[in-house]
């Protein structure tokens, strides 16, 4: 992973003040939203505001533009406007791999992200993840819940099958995948619980709707000091065992094999990337 994606914050592209403030927020990535967060009458103006905002320095934050769908009157103009100047273009409501093809033609040099928010998208997650231009998947759990007619549950049981299918697809094809939003932005305990659930499932980070959610997401999706220290000890023990002609090591009474060392190295790489971001 070239950079962390612990916290991916949605910002309405029609709000110039919010976009300016985003330059100072502790977000790993910003999704500048031209779709759901912008009223139809403001779409064209938001596109111009965003183009101007992206000329500013956002530091190490990844800048992703969520365009309107190409089946709308704004989508193609959005894509052409941000064929360059953004780190990625986020395509809404991707249900098949071919949904990315036309956008890919309009933005030939910019990575694509896919909103995974339809039942079709869940069923075709592997096909979508295989797309050569795709860099990341974003779970759109609100739209998915609406399509499924699912009820909100703290354990997200109605979402589990779709979340799992997308996770498997993303991991199989080496793509970034970030979890859906937590709507009750004042419920810090609920946010922490959902972040921990997503982290434990394997998500790289979480999409957020309010700056007050950044601190928890950044903390939960970062390796803890205990995990960093354990990773270092696992690597050191395994290297010592290998030097002695052994295939495994033991740390804290647990076997350490090649697969554990690979995980440990990934943990340290992520910690280093976060340190660079924070610097």
FENBELNOR-V687732 format. One record per residue. N is the residue number from 0. RES is the residue in one letter. D_LAST is the distance of its C-alpha to the last C-alpha in Angstrom with 1 decimal. Layout:
N|RES|D_LAST  N|RES|D_LAST
This chain:
0|X|17.7  1|X|15.5  2|X|13.0  3|X|13.1  4|X|15.6  5|X|15.7  6|X|16.3  7|X|18.2  8|X|19.4  9|X|22.7  10|X|23.1  11|X|26.7  12|X|27.0  13|X|29.7  14|X|27.6  15|X|26.1  16|X|24.7  17|X|22.9  18|X|21.4  19|X|20.2  20|X|18.6  21|X|16.9  22|X|14.5  23|X|13.0  24|X|13.3  25|X|11.1  26|X|13.0  27|X|12.2  28|X|15.3  29|X|17.9  30|X|21.6  31|X|23.5  32|X|26.9  33|X|30.0  34|X|32.2  35|X|32.9  36|X|31.1  37|X|33.1  38|X|36.8  39|X|39.1  40|X|40.0  41|X|36.4  42|X|35.4  43|X|36.0  44|X|34.5  45|X|31.3  46|X|31.1  47|X|31.2  48|X|28.7  49|X|26.2  50|X|26.9  51|X|26.2  52|X|23.0  53|X|21.5  54|X|22.0  55|X|19.1  56|X|15.4  57|X|13.7  58|X|10.3  59|X|9.5  60|X|12.0  61|X|15.2  62|X|18.2  63|X|21.4  64|X|24.7  65|X|27.4  66|X|30.6  67|X|34.1  68|X|36.4  69|X|38.5  70|X|41.5  71|X|40.8  72|X|41.6  73|X|37.9  74|X|36.3  75|X|37.3  76|X|36.3  77|X|32.9  78|X|32.4  79|X|33.6  80|X|31.4  81|X|28.2  82|X|29.4  83|X|26.6  84|X|23.6  85|X|22.1  86|X|20.2  87|X|23.0  88|X|26.2  89|X|27.1  90|X|30.9  91|X|32.6  92|X|35.3  93|X|35.3  94|X|38.3  95|X|39.1  96|X|37.5  97|X|39.6  98|X|37.9  99|X|35.0  100|X|37.3  101|X|38.1  102|X|34.6  103|X|33.6  104|X|36.3  105|X|35.1  106|X|31.4  107|X|32.1  108|X|28.6  109|X|26.3  110|X|25.5  111|X|27.3  112|X|26.4  113|X|29.4  114|X|30.1  115|X|32.1  116|X|34.3  117|X|38.0  118|X|40.4  119|X|41.0  120|X|37.3  121|X|37.4  122|X|40.5  123|X|39.2  124|X|35.6  125|X|36.2  126|X|37.6  127|X|34.7  128|X|32.1  129|X|34.1  130|X|33.7  131|X|32.4  132|X|30.2  133|X|28.6  134|X|25.0  135|X|24.7  136|X|26.8  137|X|26.4  138|X|28.8  139|X|30.8  140|X|32.4  141|X|33.9  142|X|35.9  143|X|36.8  144|X|38.1  145|X|40.2  146|X|41.6  147|X|42.4  148|X|43.8  149|X|41.8  150|X|41.3  151|X|38.1  152|X|37.8  153|X|35.0  154|X|35.3  155|X|35.2  156|X|38.2  157|X|39.4  158|X|36.1  159|X|35.9  160|X|38.0  161|X|36.1  162|X|32.7  163|X|33.8  164|X|35.4  165|X|32.3  166|X|30.1  167|X|32.6  168|X|32.8  169|X|29.0  170|X|28.6  171|X|31.8  172|X|30.5  173|X|26.8  174|X|25.6  175|X|22.7  176|X|24.2  177|X|23.1  178|X|25.3  179|X|27.2  180|X|26.6  181|X|27.7  182|X|29.9  183|X|30.4  184|X|27.1  185|X|28.3  186|X|29.1  187|X|26.1  188|X|28.1  189|X|29.3  190|X|25.9  191|X|24.6  192|X|27.8  193|X|27.5  194|X|23.8  195|X|25.0  196|X|27.9  197|X|26.0  198|X|23.6  199|X|26.6  200|X|28.4  201|X|25.7  202|X|23.9  203|X|20.3  204|X|19.5  205|X|21.3  206|X|22.2  207|X|22.1  208|X|24.3  209|X|22.8  210|X|19.5  211|X|20.8  212|X|20.5  213|X|16.8  214|X|16.0  215|X|18.8  216|X|18.1  217|X|14.4  218|X|15.8  219|X|18.9  220|X|17.7  221|X|15.0  222|X|16.7  223|X|17.8  224|X|17.6  225|X|21.3  226|X|20.9  227|X|18.4  228|X|20.8  229|X|23.8  230|X|22.4  231|X|22.0  232|X|25.5  233|X|27.0  234|X|25.8  235|X|27.1  236|X|30.4  237|X|31.0  238|X|30.5  239|X|32.9  240|X|35.4  241|X|35.3  242|X|36.1  243|X|39.0  244|X|40.3  245|X|39.4  246|X|38.0  247|X|36.4  248|X|34.8  249|X|34.9  250|X|32.0  251|X|32.9  252|X|36.2  253|X|34.9  254|X|35.4  255|X|32.4  256|X|33.2  257|X|31.6  258|X|30.5  259|X|28.7  260|X|26.9  261|X|25.8  262|X|24.4  263|X|22.7  264|X|21.1  265|X|19.9  266|X|18.4  267|X|16.4  268|X|15.4  269|X|14.2  270|X|12.3  271|X|10.6  272|X|9.9  273|X|8.5  274|X|6.1  275|X|5.1  276|X|5.4  277|X|3.8  278|X|0.0
